[in-house]
Amino acid sequence: MDAQRALLDELMGSARNLTEEERRGHKEISWDDKEVCGFYMVKFCPHDLFVNTRSDLGPCPKIHDPKLKESFESSPRHDSYVPRFEAELAHFCEKLVMDLDRRVRRGRERLAQEVEVPPPPPIPAEKSEQLSVLEEKIKNLLESVEALGEAGKVDEAEALMRKVDLLNIEKTALTLQPQNEKVLMLAQEKKMALCETCGSFLIANDALERTQSHVTGKQHIGYGLVRDFLSEYKEAKEKAREEERLAREKEAEERRKQREKEIEGKHRSGSADRDKNRYSDRSSRDRNRGSRDSGRTSDRRAHNNSYRNGGGGGDRRGDRYRDRSRSRSPRHGGRRRSSRSPY
């Protein structure tokens, strides 16, 4: 019937049976409405875990609809809403676990406290007289048993010993005092254990059937589911933070390497430019030196040619040399001095 109703709702809408007036105020619910339980959409709703147990949270105030959950799971916005719903569920579950842990600590302290048994109260006078009578009877019977044993009457001695045993039992019953009810309860709790998962008290070394019944109960399974979800959620968050940290470190390392490559490239480019400039300067100096050497060589060649040709107004030093040569020559009337003549 429920499956058929859900099929009709899907085909005709949830307002198919409403009157025209009711349809005016009717609103179609989608999975992202505030009235819909996000806990139920993403994982589970804690209100559904502890029904009819000591930890019953009551009915959930929001909508739980399997059709809306299917719509949420097939929605393209599913992945973007999951972190939000999981964070809200984790916050709610943390409160549950904190309250449970406080209860577990109180139970552990209750089991750890020592049970002090008070000293027995004094025996009333009436019981004291009865004890005196019983002790006198037991004493007389023991003397008779001893006498019969010496006389060799073993059967009669054993019959009297049975009477002595019965009187001793009666004496023990008179000496025992009823224990305080609270002391008995605490003494019983000393033989109990505490379930760390759900905080329930268990009888130590209890029968396997009762232990199995507790483990498969709603309260134990519910708190186990809550604790497992919190543990997985925290591990996933820690893993995500670690991956993010590693990604940041990797990115920073890549940026550092890139900067080093850029700096190294700049150094290489600067060295190449300096080498190029040094080579250009050296080449320029070599060309200048070659030009000067070529000019000097040309000047020497011109001078030599002029000297050989004996003329030309190009070289004054050559002209002076030729003039002096002419003045010393005999053809120009030069006077030769004799080294021997005083004149």
C-alpha positions as CSV (number, residue, x, y, z in Angstrom):
1,M,0.0,0.0,0.0
2,D,2.8,2.4,0.9
3,A,4.6,1.6,-2.3
4,Q,1.5,2.3,-4.4
5,R,0.9,5.6,-2.5
6,A,4.4,6.6,-3.2
7,L,4.1,5.8,-6.9
8,L,0.9,7.8,-7.1
9,D,2.5,10.7,-5.3
10,E,5.4,10.6,-7.8
11,L,3.0,10.5,-10.8
12,M,0.2,12.8,-9.7
13,G,1.8,14.8,-6.9
14,S,1.2,14.7,-3.2
15,A,-1.8,17.0,-3.5
16,R,-3.7,14.7,-5.7
17,N,-6.4,14.0,-3.1
18,L,-6.8,17.6,-1.9
19,T,-9.8,19.8,-2.6
20,E,-9.5,23.0,-4.6
21,E,-9.5,25.0,-1.4
22,E,-6.9,22.9,0.2
23,R,-4.7,23.1,-2.8
24,R,-4.6,26.8,-2.6
25,G,-2.7,26.7,0.6
26,H,-0.7,23.6,-0.3
27,K,3.0,23.9,-0.9
28,E,5.1,21.3,-2.6
29,I,8.1,20.3,-0.4
30,S,11.6,19.9,-1.8
31,W,14.6,18.3,-0.1
32,D,16.3,21.7,0.4
33,D,13.4,23.2,2.4
34,K,14.0,24.0,6.1
35,E,11.2,21.7,7.1
36,V,13.1,18.7,5.8
37,C,15.6,16.8,8.1
38,G,19.1,17.2,6.7
39,F,20.3,14.5,9.1
40,Y,18.0,12.0,7.5
41,M,19.0,13.2,4.0
42,V,22.7,12.7,4.4
43,K,23.1,9.8,7.0
44,F,20.7,9.1,9.8
45,C,18.5,11.0,12.2
46,P,19.4,10.4,15.9
47,H,15.7,10.7,16.8
48,D,15.1,7.4,15.0
49,L,17.8,5.5,16.9
50,F,16.6,5.4,20.5
51,V,12.8,4.9,20.2
52,N,11.4,3.3,23.3
53,T,14.7,3.3,25.2
54,R,16.0,5.3,28.2
55,S,17.7,7.6,25.7
56,D,14.6,8.2,23.6
57,L,14.9,11.7,22.0
58,G,11.3,11.9,21.0
59,P,10.0,12.3,17.4
60,C,12.0,14.4,15.0
61,P,10.3,17.8,14.4
62,K,11.3,17.8,10.7
63,I,10.2,15.8,7.7
64,H,11.6,12.3,6.9
65,D,10.5,11.3,3.4
66,P,12.2,8.6,1.4
67,K,11.2,10.2,-1.9
68,L,12.8,13.5,-0.9
69,K,16.0,11.5,0.1
70,E,16.1,9.9,-3.4
71,S,15.6,13.3,-5.0
72,F,18.5,14.7,-2.9
73,E,20.8,11.8,-3.9
74,S,20.1,12.3,-7.6
75,S,20.3,16.1,-7.4
76,P,23.3,17.9,-9.1
77,R,23.6,19.9,-5.9
78,H,24.1,16.8,-3.8
79,D,27.9,17.1,-3.4
80,S,27.7,20.8,-2.4
81,Y,25.1,20.1,0.4
82,V,26.7,17.0,1.9
83,P,29.4,18.8,3.8
84,R,26.9,21.2,5.3
85,F,24.5,18.4,6.4
86,E,27.3,16.3,7.8
87,A,28.7,19.2,9.8
88,E,25.3,19.8,11.4
89,L,24.8,16.1,12.2
90,A,28.3,15.9,13.7
91,H,27.6,18.9,15.9
92,F,24.3,17.3,17.1
93,C,26.0,13.9,17.7
94,E,28.9,15.6,19.7
95,K,26.3,16.9,22.2
96,L,24.8,13.4,22.5
97,V,28.2,11.9,23.1
98,M,29.2,14.5,25.7
99,D,26.1,13.9,27.7
100,L,26.6,10.1,27.4
101,D,30.3,10.4,28.5
102,R,29.3,12.4,31.6
103,R,26.8,9.6,32.5
104,V,29.5,7.0,31.9
105,R,31.9,8.8,34.2
106,R,29.3,9.0,36.9
107,G,28.6,5.3,36.6
108,R,32.4,4.5,36.7
109,E,32.8,6.5,39.8
110,R,29.8,4.8,41.4
111,L,31.3,1.4,40.7
112,A,34.7,2.5,41.9
113,Q,33.5,3.7,45.3
114,E,34.1,1.2,48.2
115,V,31.2,-0.3,50.0
116,E,31.7,0.0,53.7
117,V,29.7,-2.6,55.6
118,P,28.6,-1.2,59.0
119,P,29.3,-3.3,62.1
120,P,26.4,-5.6,63.2
121,P,24.1,-4.2,65.8
122,P,24.1,-5.8,69.3
123,I,22.0,-8.9,69.7
124,P,18.7,-8.4,71.5
125,A,18.2,-9.8,75.0
126,E,15.6,-12.3,73.8
127,K,17.9,-13.8,71.3
128,S,20.8,-13.7,73.8
129,E,18.8,-16.0,76.2
130,Q,18.0,-18.4,73.3
131,L,21.7,-18.5,72.4
132,S,22.6,-19.3,76.0
133,V,20.1,-22.2,76.1
134,L,21.3,-23.6,72.8
135,E,24.9,-23.4,73.9
136,E,24.0,-25.2,77.2
137,K,22.2,-28.0,75.2
138,I,25.1,-28.3,72.8
139,K,27.6,-28.6,75.7
140,N,25.5,-31.3,77.4
141,L,25.1,-33.3,74.2
142,L,28.8,-33.2,73.5
143,E,29.5,-34.6,76.9
144,S,27.0,-37.4,76.3
145,V,28.5,-38.1,72.9
146,E,32.0,-38.4,74.5
147,A,30.6,-40.8,77.2
148,L,28.9,-43.0,74.6
149,G,32.0,-43.1,72.5
150,E,34.0,-44.3,75.5
151,A,31.4,-47.0,76.2
152,G,31.6,-48.2,72.6
153,K,28.0,-47.1,71.7
154,V,28.9,-45.7,68.4
155,D,25.4,-45.6,66.8
156,E,23.9,-43.7,69.8
157,A,26.9,-41.3,69.8
158,E,26.3,-40.5,66.0
159,A,22.6,-39.9,66.7
160,L,23.5,-37.3,69.3
161,M,26.0,-35.6,67.0
162,R,23.3,-35.1,64.4
163,K,21.3,-33.3,67.1
164,V,24.4,-31.2,67.9
165,D,24.7,-30.2,64.2
166,L,21.0,-29.1,64.1
167,L,21.5,-27.0,67.2
168,N,24.6,-25.4,65.7
169,I,22.6,-24.5,62.6
170,E,19.9,-22.9,64.8
171,K,22.6,-21.0,66.7
172,T,24.1,-19.6,63.4
173,A,20.7,-18.5,62.2
174,L,20.2,-16.5,65.5
175,T,23.6,-14.8,65.2
176,L,23.0,-13.6,61.6
177,Q,21.6,-10.1,61.2
178,P,19.6,-8.8,58.2
179,Q,21.8,-6.5,56.1
180,N,20.8,-3.0,55.2
181,E,19.0,-2.8,51.8
182,K,21.3,0.0,50.5
183,V,24.4,-1.9,51.5
184,L,23.1,-5.0,49.7
185,M,22.4,-3.0,46.5
186,L,25.9,-1.4,46.5
187,A,27.4,-4.8,47.1
188,Q,25.5,-6.1,44.1
189,E,26.7,-3.2,42.0
190,K,30.3,-4.1,42.9
191,K,29.7,-7.2,40.8
192,M,28.4,-5.2,37.8
193,A,30.2,-3.7,34.8
194,L,29.7,-0.6,32.7
195,C,29.2,-0.6,29.0
196,E,31.5,2.1,27.6
197,T,29.5,2.4,24.4
198,C,26.1,3.2,25.7
199,G,26.6,3.7,29.5
200,S,24.4,0.8,30.6
201,F,25.1,-1.3,33.7
202,L,25.8,-5.0,33.0
203,I,26.2,-7.9,35.3
204,A,29.7,-9.1,35.3
205,N,30.1,-12.6,33.8
206,D,26.5,-12.7,32.9
207,A,24.9,-15.3,30.7
208,L,25.8,-15.1,27.0
209,E,22.2,-14.7,26.0
210,R,21.7,-11.6,28.1
211,T,25.0,-10.1,26.9
212,Q,24.0,-10.7,23.3
213,S,20.6,-9.2,23.9
214,H,22.3,-6.0,25.2
215,V,24.7,-5.8,22.3
216,T,21.9,-6.1,19.8
217,G,19.6,-3.6,21.6
218,K,18.6,-0.2,20.1
219,Q,20.5,1.9,22.7
220,H,23.8,0.1,22.2
221,I,23.5,0.0,18.4
222,G,22.4,3.6,18.3
223,Y,25.2,5.0,20.3
224,G,27.6,2.8,18.5
225,L,26.4,4.3,15.2
226,V,26.8,7.8,16.6
227,R,30.3,7.2,17.8
228,D,31.4,5.5,14.5
229,F,30.0,8.5,12.5
230,L,31.8,11.0,14.7
231,S,35.1,9.0,14.4
232,E,34.8,8.7,10.6
233,Y,33.9,12.4,10.3
234,K,36.8,13.6,12.4
235,E,39.2,11.3,10.5
236,A,38.0,12.6,7.2
237,K,38.3,16.2,8.3
238,E,41.8,15.6,9.6
239,K,42.8,13.8,6.4
240,A,41.4,16.8,4.4
241,R,43.4,19.2,6.5
242,E,46.5,17.2,6.1
243,E,46.0,17.0,2.3
244,E,45.4,20.7,2.2
245,R,48.6,21.3,4.2
246,L,50.6,19.1,1.9
247,A,49.1,20.8,-1.1
248,R,50.1,24.2,0.3
249,E,53.6,23.0,1.0
250,K,53.9,21.5,-2.5
251,E,52.7,24.8,-4.0
252,A,55.1,26.8,-1.9
253,E,58.0,24.5,-2.9
254,E,57.1,24.8,-6.6
255,R,57.0,28.6,-6.3
256,R,60.4,28.5,-4.6
257,K,61.9,26.4,-7.3
258,Q,60.3,28.7,-10.0
259,R,61.9,31.7,-8.3
260,E,65.2,30.0,-8.1
261,K,65.0,29.2,-11.8
262,E,64.1,32.8,-12.7
263,I,67.0,34.1,-10.6
264,E,69.4,31.6,-12.1
265,G,68.1,32.6,-15.6
266,K,68.6,36.2,-14.8
267,H,72.2,35.5,-13.6
268,R,72.9,33.6,-16.8
269,S,71.4,36.3,-19.0
270,G,73.5,38.9,-17.1
271,S,76.7,36.9,-17.5
272,A,76.0,36.4,-21.2
273,D,75.4,40.2,-21.6
274,R,78.6,41.0,-19.7
275,D,80.6,38.5,-21.8
276,K,79.0,40.0,-25.0
277,N,79.8,43.5,-23.9
278,R,83.4,42.5,-23.0
279,Y,83.8,40.9,-26.4
280,S,82.3,43.9,-28.1
281,D,84.6,46.3,-26.2
282,R,87.6,44.1,-27.0
283,S,86.7,44.0,-30.7
284,S,86.3,47.7,-30.7
285,R,89.6,48.3,-29.1
286,D,91.2,45.8,-31.5
287,R,89.7,47.7,-34.5
288,N,90.8,51.0,-33.1
289,R,94.3,49.7,-32.5
290,G,94.4,48.2,-36.0
291,S,93.3,51.6,-37.5
292,R,96.0,53.4,-35.6
293,D,98.7,50.8,-36.6
294,S,97.5,51.1,-40.2
295,G,97.8,54.9,-40.1
296,R,101.3,54.7,-38.7
297,T,102.3,52.2,-41.4
298,S,101.0,54.4,-44.1
299,D,102.8,57.5,-42.7
300,R,106.1,55.6,-42.6
301,R,105.6,54.4,-46.2
302,A,104.9,57.9,-47.4
303,H,107.9,59.3,-45.6
304,N,110.2,56.7,-47.0
305,N,109.0,57.2,-50.5
306,S,109.4,60.9,-50.2
307,Y,112.9,60.5,-48.9
308,R,113.9,58.2,-51.6
309,N,112.5,60.5,-54.3
310,G,114.4,63.5,-52.8
311,G,111.7,66.0,-53.0
312,G,108.2,66.7,-52.2
313,G,107.1,69.2,-49.8
314,G,105.7,66.7,-47.6
315,D,108.4,66.1,-45.0
316,R,110.1,69.1,-43.4
317,R,112.6,66.8,-41.6
318,G,113.7,65.5,-45.1
319,D,114.1,69.0,-46.4
320,R,116.2,70.1,-43.5
321,Y,118.4,67.0,-43.9
322,R,118.9,67.8,-47.6
323,D,119.7,71.4,-46.9
324,R,122.4,70.5,-44.4
325,S,123.7,68.0,-46.9
326,R,124.0,70.7,-49.6
327,S,125.7,73.2,-47.3
328,R,128.4,70.7,-46.5
329,S,128.9,69.7,-50.1
330,P,132.1,71.3,-51.9
331,R,130.0,72.2,-54.8
332,H,128.2,74.9,-52.9
333,G,131.5,76.7,-51.8
334,G,131.7,75.3,-48.5
335,R,135.0,75.8,-46.7
336,R,136.8,72.8,-45.6
337,R,138.8,73.2,-42.6
338,S,142.0,71.3,-42.2
339,S,142.6,69.8,-39.0
340,R,146.2,70.6,-39.3
341,S,145.9,74.3,-40.2
342,P,145.4,76.7,-37.4
343,Y,143.3,78.9,-39.7
